[in-house]
């Protein structure tokens, strides 16, 4: 029979602490699974014990399924927030020509508009640099506008 895993041992101990089980209650619970200590449990018995603790009120805080990775070759589209931010930044720049944004995109990403999330990020960072925005999270520090080449 497979032995208890280190992760299961941690979960059992976290569950004991979270439920506030006394040592006697914890030992009584283990005895129901034919074990004296946590390490004496089998994999299946540990899974059953953890399920029992969940029924008693044990919650796995922060337990979430990992975000699935994209298959190779699949790219993400720009998010709505990225598109809005691109439009807002483009509106703040005093373009010398009507199609300044498209020309900048052609120079930076070799396309008229960003088609992927990565391209949108590159354009956002480029325009933030043009506007002198240092860090959005700290309040978007802006420098005086300079002559733009586009």
C-alpha positions as CSV (number, residue, x, y, z in Angstrom):
1,X,0.0,0.0,0.0
2,X,1.3,3.5,-0.8
3,X,2.5,5.5,2.1
4,X,1.3,8.9,3.2
5,X,2.8,11.7,1.3
6,X,4.6,14.7,2.8
7,X,1.8,17.0,1.5
8,X,-0.8,14.8,3.2
9,X,1.2,14.9,6.5
10,X,1.2,18.7,6.3
11,X,-2.5,18.9,5.6
12,X,-3.3,16.6,8.5
13,X,-1.3,18.8,10.9
14,X,-2.8,22.0,9.5
15,X,-6.3,20.5,9.9
16,X,-5.6,19.5,13.5
17,X,-4.5,23.0,14.3
18,X,-7.3,24.7,12.4
19,X,-9.9,22.6,14.0
20,X,-8.4,23.1,17.4
21,X,-8.3,19.4,18.2
22,X,-6.8,18.4,21.5
23,X,-4.1,15.7,21.5
24,X,-6.6,13.1,22.8
25,X,-9.2,14.0,20.2
26,X,-6.5,13.8,17.5
27,X,-5.3,10.4,18.7
28,X,-8.9,9.1,18.8
29,X,-9.4,10.3,15.2
30,X,-6.2,8.6,14.1
31,X,-7.2,5.4,15.9
32,X,-10.3,5.3,13.7
33,X,-7.9,4.8,10.7
34,X,-5.8,2.2,12.5
35,X,-2.9,4.5,13.1
36,X,-1.1,5.8,16.2
37,X,0.6,8.7,14.5
38,X,0.0,10.5,11.3
39,X,3.0,8.9,9.6
40,X,1.4,5.5,10.3
41,X,-1.4,6.2,7.8
42,X,-1.6,4.9,4.3
43,X,-2.2,7.2,1.4
44,X,-5.9,6.1,1.2
45,X,-6.4,6.4,5.0
46,X,-4.8,9.9,5.0
47,X,-7.1,11.0,2.1
48,X,-10.1,9.7,4.1
49,X,-8.9,11.5,7.3
50,X,-8.4,14.8,5.4
51,X,-11.9,14.4,3.9
52,X,-13.3,13.7,7.5
53,X,-11.5,16.9,8.7
54,X,-13.1,18.8,5.9
55,X,-16.5,17.6,7.0
56,X,-15.6,18.8,10.5
57,X,-14.9,22.3,9.1
58,X,-11.3,22.2,8.0
59,X,-10.8,24.6,5.0
60,X,-7.9,24.6,2.7
61,X,-7.1,28.3,2.6
62,X,-5.6,29.5,-0.7
63,X,-6.2,26.1,-2.4
64,X,-7.1,26.8,-6.0
65,X,-6.6,25.0,-9.2
66,X,-3.6,26.1,-11.2
67,X,-4.3,28.2,-14.2
68,X,-4.0,26.0,-17.3
69,X,-1.1,26.8,-19.6
70,X,-1.8,27.7,-23.1
71,X,-0.7,25.1,-25.7
72,X,2.4,26.0,-27.6
73,X,1.7,28.4,-30.5
74,X,-1.5,29.7,-29.0
75,X,-1.4,33.4,-28.1
76,X,-3.7,35.5,-26.0
77,X,-5.6,38.4,-27.4
78,X,-5.2,41.9,-25.8
79,X,-7.5,42.2,-22.8
80,X,-10.2,44.9,-22.7
81,X,-8.2,46.7,-20.1
82,X,-5.2,46.7,-22.3
83,X,-7.2,48.0,-25.3
84,X,-8.7,50.8,-23.1
85,X,-5.3,51.7,-21.7
86,X,-3.8,51.8,-25.2
87,X,-6.5,54.2,-26.4
88,X,-6.1,56.4,-23.3
89,X,-2.4,56.6,-23.8
90,X,-2.7,57.3,-27.5
91,X,-5.1,60.1,-26.7
92,X,-2.6,61.8,-24.4
93,X,0.1,61.9,-27.0
94,X,0.1,64.9,-29.4
95,X,0.8,63.1,-32.6
96,X,2.5,65.1,-35.4
97,X,0.6,63.1,-38.0
98,X,-2.9,61.7,-38.1
99,X,-1.8,58.1,-38.2
100,X,0.9,58.5,-35.6
101,X,-0.2,55.6,-33.4
102,X,-0.3,53.2,-36.4
103,X,3.2,54.4,-37.5
104,X,4.5,53.8,-34.0
105,X,3.0,50.3,-34.0
106,X,4.5,49.6,-37.4
107,X,7.9,50.6,-36.0
108,X,7.7,48.8,-32.7
109,X,5.7,45.6,-33.5
110,X,5.7,45.7,-37.3
111,X,1.8,45.8,-37.4
112,X,-0.8,48.5,-37.5
113,X,-2.3,47.5,-34.2
114,X,-1.4,45.1,-31.4
115,X,-2.9,41.7,-32.1
116,X,-1.7,39.8,-29.0
117,X,-1.5,40.6,-25.3
118,X,2.3,40.6,-25.5
119,X,2.3,43.2,-28.4
120,X,-0.2,45.3,-26.4
121,X,2.1,45.3,-23.4
122,X,5.0,46.3,-25.6
123,X,3.0,49.3,-27.0
124,X,1.8,50.3,-23.6
125,X,5.3,50.4,-22.2
126,X,6.5,52.3,-25.2
127,X,3.9,55.0,-24.9
128,X,4.3,55.2,-21.1
129,X,8.0,55.9,-21.9
130,X,7.0,58.6,-24.4
131,X,4.8,60.2,-21.8
132,X,7.3,59.8,-19.0
133,X,5.1,57.6,-16.8
134,X,7.3,55.9,-14.4
135,X,5.1,53.4,-12.5
136,X,1.3,53.2,-12.8
137,X,1.0,51.5,-9.4
138,X,2.6,54.5,-7.6
139,X,0.3,57.1,-9.1
140,X,1.5,57.5,-12.7
141,X,4.2,60.1,-12.3
142,X,4.2,62.1,-15.5
143,X,7.0,64.2,-17.0
144,X,6.4,67.3,-19.1
145,X,5.4,66.4,-22.7
146,X,8.2,66.5,-25.2
147,X,8.2,66.8,-28.9
148,X,7.0,63.5,-30.3
149,X,8.6,62.1,-33.5
150,X,5.3,60.7,-34.8
